[in-house]
Amino acid sequence: MDISLSNYSKKTPATAKFIGDVMLFSAPLISAAIMAAPFDEPLKSWLLFGFNLVLVVGKIITKFFGEEDTDITAPTQ
């Protein structure tokens, strides 16, 4: 698995896709948990900002992972 800007249009490896999807889908759950926590409002705001930023950027980064070319074909004669 390699990371590069040229991998954006390539198929994302299953492991990276799974990790990115978990990050994206966990954002609302974590946001709800933070909102229900007994913290001061400024702290809640910063926690929401920080967690959502990390999770969404993490999902975006996983889009740039690509599978290495391991296509083995028989030489033609």
C-alpha positions, 0 to 999 in steps of 0.5 A: 500500500502506498500513498500518493496524490496520483492514487486519488482516482485509483481503487482504495485498498480494502483496509484503508477504505474500512478505516476511512469509513469507520472514521467518517461514520464515527464522527456523528457518534462521537459528536453526540457523546461530546454534546452529552458530556458534562463539560463547559460549552467552550471545551465542548466546542473545541472537542467537537472541532478537534475530533471532527477535523481529525476524523474527516481529514483522516477519511480524506487521507485514506482516499490517497492510498493505492494498491501497489501494482502486483500484476504478474503476467506471462511474457509474450513472445 
